[in-house]
Amino acid sequence: MSAPADSFANPHRGEASLIVAGAPCTLRPSFTALVAAEEELGPLFALVERAGAGQLKLAEIAALFFHCQHGAGHTREAVGEAVLAAGLAACTAPLRVLLGQILRGNA
């Protein structure tokens, strides 16, 4: 039996997890990760607004998760397949954690 998706994430660091290739993948919104995501997806505040309006695309969720993976090195395709396998409802929890960290920071 595999570990729960959040078993290795540290919520005190604003981390979340997603099962990728059968194992938990820590998602950490570091400065470098968020800059890379912003380069691809546009301004992060606009991303948060789209998410709040229910307008976030599957590709945007997968891209944010891809850039925020910490130490895993999964391909974009593997992260996208993990999002598809988990389903949008299950991806809401880690997405909420990452978006909340973007808005609140480490305060």
Backbone as ProteinMPNN parsed JSONL, in Angstrom:
{"seq_chain_A": "MSAPADSFANPHRGEASLIVAGAPCTLRPSFTALVAAEEELGPLFALVERAGAGQLKLAEIAALFFHCQHGAGHTREAVGEAVLAAGLAACTAPLRVLLGQILRGNA", "coords_chain_A": {"N_chain_A": [[0.849, -1.187, 0.0], [0.538, 2.21, -0.822], [1.976, 5.254, 0.497], [0.1, 7.951, 2.042], [-0.762, 10.879, 0.12], [0.096, 13.221, 1.352], [2.118, 12.554, 3.105], [4.861, 13.195, 3.199], [5.06, 15.878, 2.964], [5.695, 19.11, 4.334], [3.699, 21.016, 6.08], [4.289, 23.349, 7.437], [6.128, 24.601, 5.924], [4.692, 25.318, 3.791], [4.256, 23.298, 2.016], [2.933, 20.751, -0.164], [1.63, 17.607, -1.364], [1.686, 15.302, -4.107], [0.766, 12.33, -5.662], [2.994, 10.904, -7.77], [3.945, 8.833, -10.341], [3.441, 6.667, -8.686], [4.48, 7.314, -6.168], [4.778, 9.583, -3.354], [5.192, 12.98, -4.161], [6.809, 15.817, -3.231], [5.57, 19.062, -3.212], [6.817, 22.172, -3.354], [6.607, 25.57, -2.986], [8.989, 27.282, -3.818], [11.056, 30.241, -4.229], [12.499, 30.137, -6.657], [11.059, 28.155, -8.025], [8.551, 29.385, -8.246], [9.158, 31.641, -9.773], [9.878, 30.427, -12.188], [7.421, 29.23, -12.799], [5.869, 31.518, -13.1], [7.094, 32.701, -15.311], [6.244, 30.983, -17.29], [3.418, 30.872, -16.987], [2.455, 33.415, -16.637], [1.639, 36.382, -14.655], [1.572, 35.645, -11.174], [-0.408, 36.547, -9.43], [-2.576, 36.922, -11.145], [-2.945, 34.284, -11.854], [-3.84, 33.219, -9.425], [-6.222, 34.678, -9.214], [-7.622, 33.655, -11.463], [-7.888, 31.029, -10.614], [-9.52, 31.381, -8.359], [-11.812, 32.19, -9.622], [-12.596, 29.925, -10.841], [-11.453, 29.411, -13.278], [-9.061, 28.222, -13.916], [-6.916, 26.332, -15.895], [-6.403, 22.867, -16.739], [-3.828, 22.386, -17.745], [-2.463, 24.534, -16.604], [-2.56, 23.967, -13.882], [-1.086, 21.574, -13.827], [1.353, 22.586, -14.774], [2.093, 24.402, -12.72], [2.367, 22.577, -10.583], [4.423, 21.01, -11.674], [6.605, 22.821, -11.779], [6.879, 23.314, -9.071], [7.646, 20.938, -7.911], [9.723, 19.277, -5.619], [12.918, 18.274, -5.637], [12.309, 15.917, -6.994], [12.344, 15.583, -9.819], [10.604, 14.721, -11.827], [9.19, 14.278, -15.086], [7.422, 16.699, -17.086], [5.295, 15.489, -18.357], [4.86, 13.235, -16.714], [4.021, 14.463, -14.342], [1.716, 15.734, -15.284], [0.208, 13.465, -15.995], [-0.133, 12.42, -13.458], [-1.763, 14.353, -12.294], [-4.024, 14.033, -13.877], [-4.638, 11.36, -13.249], [-5.201, 11.558, -10.498], [-7.337, 13.294, -10.514], [-9.33, 16.277, -10.781], [-10.701, 17.066, -8.446], [-9.241, 15.873, -6.333], [-6.844, 17.172, -6.706], [-7.337, 19.683, -5.866], [-6.767, 20.172, -3.146], [-3.798, 20.17, -2.839], [-3.348, 22.246, -4.649], [-4.675, 24.395, -3.468], [-3.082, 24.717, -1.185], [-0.615, 25.52, -2.344], [-1.393, 27.88, -3.725], [-2.303, 29.386, -1.579], [0.078, 29.712, -0.196], [1.456, 31.274, -2.034], [-0.027, 33.638, -1.86], [0.052, 34.31, 0.934], [2.683, 33.918, 1.775], [5.494, 33.175, 3.892], [4.664, 34.099, 6.311]], "CA_chain_A": [[0.0, 0.0, 0.0], [1.37, 3.41, -0.904], [1.797, 6.257, 1.551], [-0.805, 9.031, 1.675], [-0.123, 11.913, -0.702], [0.68, 14.3, 2.135], [2.942, 11.992, 4.168], [6.197, 13.765, 3.233], [4.97, 17.335, 2.861], [5.786, 19.841, 5.583], [2.767, 22.136, 5.953], [4.891, 24.561, 8.007], [6.887, 25.208, 4.828], [3.769, 25.572, 2.692], [4.372, 22.196, 1.071], [1.831, 19.824, -0.399], [2.124, 16.434, -2.079], [0.915, 14.695, -5.18], [1.315, 11.028, -6.022], [3.51, 10.88, -9.133], [4.609, 7.557, -10.621], [3.225, 5.754, -7.571], [5.122, 7.733, -4.924], [4.514, 10.98, -3.024], [6.103, 14.007, -4.681], [6.631, 17.045, -2.467], [5.409, 20.303, -3.96], [7.286, 23.273, -2.501], [6.609, 26.806, -3.761], [10.19, 28.089, -3.579], [11.177, 31.419, -5.079], [12.93, 29.691, -7.987], [9.935, 27.443, -8.645], [7.487, 30.335, -8.586], [9.634, 32.47, -10.883], [9.757, 29.594, -13.389], [5.99, 29.104, -13.096], [5.399, 32.82, -13.569], [7.605, 32.872, -16.673], [5.413, 30.178, -18.188], [1.977, 31.046, -16.821], [2.081, 34.809, -16.455], [1.668, 36.852, -13.268], [0.995, 34.718, -10.198], [-1.653, 37.089, -8.89], [-3.603, 36.612, -12.144], [-3.185, 32.841, -11.728], [-4.675, 33.061, -8.237], [-7.548, 35.2, -9.567], [-8.277, 32.668, -12.337], [-8.248, 29.877, -9.775], [-10.663, 31.787, -7.543], [-12.985, 32.307, -10.493], [-12.859, 28.626, -11.46], [-11.003, 29.506, -14.666], [-7.73, 27.652, -14.053], [-6.9, 25.221, -16.839], [-5.685, 21.665, -16.34], [-2.415, 22.59, -18.089], [-1.887, 25.477, -15.648], [-2.379, 23.233, -12.619], [0.044, 20.667, -14.031], [2.578, 23.39, -14.888], [2.443, 24.879, -11.383], [2.864, 21.42, -9.837], [5.707, 20.624, -12.271], [7.642, 23.754, -11.354], [7.008, 23.286, -7.606], [8.128, 19.663, -7.369], [10.975, 19.498, -4.89], [13.872, 17.174, -5.621], [11.831, 14.682, -7.623], [12.812, 15.508, -11.189], [9.652, 14.083, -12.736], [8.939, 15.006, -16.322], [6.143, 17.408, -17.148], [4.282, 14.497, -18.73], [4.559, 12.418, -15.529], [3.232, 15.294, -13.423], [0.405, 15.87, -15.917], [-0.494, 12.178, -15.852], [-0.503, 12.301, -12.04], [-2.921, 15.231, -12.094], [-5.146, 13.364, -14.537], [-4.971, 10.153, -12.481], [-5.798, 11.948, -9.217], [-8.588, 14.003, -10.765], [-9.323, 17.675, -10.357], [-11.156, 17.209, -7.058], [-8.126, 15.531, -5.446], [-5.771, 18.158, -6.897], [-7.736, 20.945, -5.25], [-6.082, 20.363, -1.859], [-2.445, 20.702, -3.0], [-3.424, 23.526, -5.348], [-5.047, 25.387, -2.458], [-1.905, 24.95, -0.35], [0.358, 26.312, -3.104], [-1.929, 29.218, -3.964], [-2.298, 30.068, -0.279], [1.47, 30.092, 0.1], [1.766, 32.39, -2.928], [-0.682, 34.842, -1.334], [0.43, 34.638, 2.307], [4.112, 33.804, 2.034], [5.876, 32.4, 5.071], [4.255, 34.813, 7.524]], "C_chain_A": [[0.885, 1.237, 0.0], [1.022, 4.387, 0.212], [0.786, 7.302, 1.099], [-0.052, 10.135, 0.962], [0.558, 12.979, 0.129], [1.667, 13.809, 3.189], [4.334, 12.608, 4.257], [6.194, 15.283, 3.139], [5.043, 17.95, 4.253], [4.872, 21.064, 5.476], [3.318, 23.437, 6.531], [5.767, 25.29, 6.994], [5.979, 25.557, 3.655], [3.823, 24.495, 1.635], [3.085, 21.398, 0.978], [2.436, 18.627, -1.124], [1.141, 15.985, -3.137], [1.565, 13.356, -5.472], [1.699, 11.071, -7.497], [4.282, 9.574, -9.309], [4.56, 6.628, -9.406], [3.845, 6.148, -6.249], [4.791, 9.197, -4.638], [5.61, 11.9, -3.575], [5.802, 15.284, -3.912], [6.574, 18.235, -3.406], [5.758, 21.445, -3.02], [7.363, 24.545, -3.349], [7.8, 27.705, -3.427], [10.201, 29.287, -4.52], [11.523, 31.013, -6.508], [11.791, 28.999, -8.722], [8.849, 28.41, -9.095], [7.894, 31.276, -9.705], [9.499, 31.693, -12.195], [8.292, 29.438, -13.788], [5.448, 30.408, -13.665], [5.88, 33.1, -14.99], [6.728, 32.136, -17.683], [3.948, 30.594, -18.163], [1.52, 32.497, -16.731], [2.066, 35.163, -14.982], [0.937, 35.901, -12.31], [-0.31, 35.241, -9.611], [-2.808, 36.806, -9.847], [-3.952, 35.123, -12.108], [-4.109, 32.565, -10.547], [-6.1, 33.552, -8.523], [-8.305, 34.226, -10.459], [-8.721, 31.448, -11.541], [-9.484, 30.194, -8.944], [-11.947, 31.884, -8.337], [-13.328, 30.984, -11.172], [-12.413, 28.571, -12.913], [-9.607, 28.933, -14.891], [-7.808, 26.416, -14.948], [-6.091, 24.059, -16.276], [-4.187, 21.832, -16.601], [-1.737, 23.547, -17.109], [-1.637, 24.802, -14.296], [-1.157, 22.329, -12.737], [1.356, 21.441, -14.112], [3.028, 23.903, -13.523], [3.02, 23.74, -10.552], [4.237, 20.999, -10.363], [6.83, 21.531, -11.756], [7.884, 23.684, -9.846], [7.468, 21.945, -7.051], [9.511, 19.871, -6.772], [11.814, 18.227, -4.901], [13.457, 15.916, -6.345], [12.338, 14.52, -9.051], [11.889, 14.778, -12.149], [9.495, 14.931, -13.991], [7.602, 15.717, -16.23], [5.012, 16.42, -17.473], [3.885, 13.643, -17.527], [3.706, 13.197, -14.533], [1.828, 15.482, -13.986], [-0.424, 14.596, -15.798], [-0.94, 11.968, -14.405], [-1.72, 13.157, -11.729], [-4.163, 14.578, -12.692], [-5.6, 12.139, -13.736], [-5.666, 10.505, -11.166], [-7.172, 12.576, -9.416], [-8.541, 15.407, -10.195], [-9.742, 17.854, -8.91], [-10.015, 16.928, -6.085], [-6.992, 16.537, -5.556], [-6.104, 19.502, -6.277], [-6.98, 21.205, -3.955], [-4.639, 20.847, -2.049], [-2.423, 22.043, -3.728], [-3.745, 24.641, -4.363], [-3.855, 25.725, -1.557], [-0.904, 25.849, -1.082], [-0.131, 27.729, -3.338], [-1.968, 30.031, -2.673], [-0.905, 30.52, 0.09], [1.902, 31.27, -0.773], [1.205, 33.684, -2.357], [-0.145, 35.273, 0.027], [1.926, 34.681, 2.539], [4.363, 32.995, 3.278], [5.447, 33.035, 6.379], [3.359, 33.985, 8.4]], "O_chain_A": [[1.868, 1.304, 0.738], [-0.067, 4.351, 0.785], [0.626, 7.523, -0.101], [1.148, 10.313, 1.168], [1.516, 13.594, -0.34], [2.025, 14.571, 4.087], [4.945, 12.544, 5.324], [7.253, 15.904, 3.229], [4.527, 17.394, 5.222], [5.242, 22.05, 4.839], [2.864, 24.518, 6.155], [6.106, 26.458, 7.185], [6.456, 26.045, 2.63], [3.477, 24.741, 0.479], [2.27, 21.37, 1.9], [3.62, 18.635, -1.459], [-0.059, 16.252, -3.067], [2.792, 13.261, -5.523], [0.846, 11.251, -8.366], [5.167, 9.256, -8.515], [5.513, 5.898, -9.131], [3.75, 5.39, -5.284], [4.549, 9.969, -5.565], [6.801, 11.611, -3.457], [4.675, 15.779, -3.937], [7.422, 18.393, -4.283], [5.083, 21.662, -2.014], [8.109, 24.588, -4.328], [7.634, 28.764, -2.822], [9.444, 29.335, -5.489], [10.907, 31.493, -7.46], [11.584, 29.235, -9.912], [8.294, 28.273, -10.185], [7.051, 31.672, -10.51], [9.054, 32.247, -13.2], [7.957, 29.504, -14.971], [4.657, 30.397, -14.608], [5.143, 33.679, -15.788], [6.504, 32.618, -18.793], [3.306, 30.662, -19.211], [0.32, 32.772, -16.747], [2.437, 34.342, -14.142], [-0.16, 35.422, -12.598], [-1.218, 34.461, -9.324], [-3.91, 36.483, -9.402], [-5.106, 34.743, -12.304], [-5.047, 31.774, -10.655], [-7.071, 32.912, -8.12], [-9.494, 33.989, -10.248], [-9.801, 30.904, -11.771], [-10.392, 29.369, -8.836], [-13.038, 31.686, -7.802], [-14.248, 30.925, -11.989], [-12.933, 27.775, -13.694], [-9.026, 29.139, -15.957], [-8.673, 25.56, -14.763], [-5.207, 24.249, -15.441], [-3.368, 21.455, -15.763], [-0.553, 23.385, -16.813], [-0.617, 25.047, -13.651], [-0.298, 22.317, -11.856], [2.369, 20.995, -13.572], [4.214, 23.846, -13.201], [4.044, 23.911, -9.89], [5.122, 20.667, -9.575], [7.884, 21.046, -11.345], [8.991, 23.969, -9.391], [7.662, 21.817, -5.842], [10.357, 20.553, -7.349], [11.47, 17.233, -4.26], [14.19, 14.927, -6.316], [12.723, 13.42, -9.446], [12.34, 14.27, -13.176], [9.649, 16.152, -13.954], [6.758, 15.379, -15.4], [3.914, 16.516, -16.925], [2.703, 13.357, -17.337], [2.773, 12.647, -13.948], [0.849, 15.398, -13.244], [-1.624, 14.654, -15.529], [-2.005, 11.402, -14.158], [-2.607, 12.737, -10.986], [-5.228, 14.575, -12.075], [-6.797, 11.91, -13.566], [-6.613, 9.829, -10.764], [-8.065, 12.408, -8.585], [-7.806, 15.687, -9.249], [-9.195, 18.708, -8.212], [-9.837, 17.663, -5.114], [-6.25, 16.735, -4.594], [-5.236, 20.369, -6.173], [-6.59, 22.342, -3.689], [-4.277, 21.866, -1.461], [-1.568, 22.884, -3.451], [-3.148, 25.715, -4.424], [-3.646, 26.887, -1.21], [-0.404, 26.82, -0.513], [0.63, 28.682, -3.169], [-1.695, 31.231, -2.682], [-0.731, 31.609, 0.636], [2.623, 32.156, -0.316], [1.881, 34.712, -2.366], [0.09, 36.46, 0.255], [2.394, 35.41, 3.414], [3.513, 32.199, 3.677], [5.827, 32.56, 7.45], [2.932, 34.447, 9.458]]}, "name": "protein", "num_of_chains": 1, "seq": "MSAPADSFANPHRGEASLIVAGAPCTLRPSFTALVAAEEELGPLFALVERAGAGQLKLAEIAALFFHCQHGAGHTREAVGEAVLAAGLAACTAPLRVLLGQILRGNA"}
